[in-house]
Amino acid sequence: PEGASNTLALTAAGLSAVGRPSNKAGVDVLIDLLRDLPADREVIVVGDNDRKPPTKQRTDGEWPGREGAEYTAGRLAAALGRPVRWTMPPPPAKDVRAWLTAAERGEQPCADRGAELTTSLLAAAEGA
């Protein structure tokens, strides 16, 4: 995910996570970290739901989180020689931290939140 708070939220929910400092930064470090990951461990890049409204210059709007997730997954797949998928947090959450800490999660234990989020992220993940 993007940022330390998202990374910490995922690990608090019992998930393995490596964060990146921004939407497209840190890919070379991720390549080094993930190079020896066993082939049966899936790699999924999670972006942020931070779509900007369209402007006169860009009619489709700008979506840095999605653009960064696609870019990062593509670079990782090429460098690691393995499939790497990308996904976004379930709407309307801006990021995985917001989804995990949303009021509607109530008293749900962190591990259960992590399992529910994993199911949603995997179902929505797309190939690089």
Secondary structure, 3 states (H helix, E strand, C coil): CECHHHHHHHHHCCCCCCCECCCCCCHHHHHHHHCCCCCCCCCEEECCCCCECCCCCCCCCECHHHHHHHHHHHHHHHHHCCCCEEECCCCCCCCHHHHHHCHHHCCCCHHHHHHHHHHHHHHHCEEC
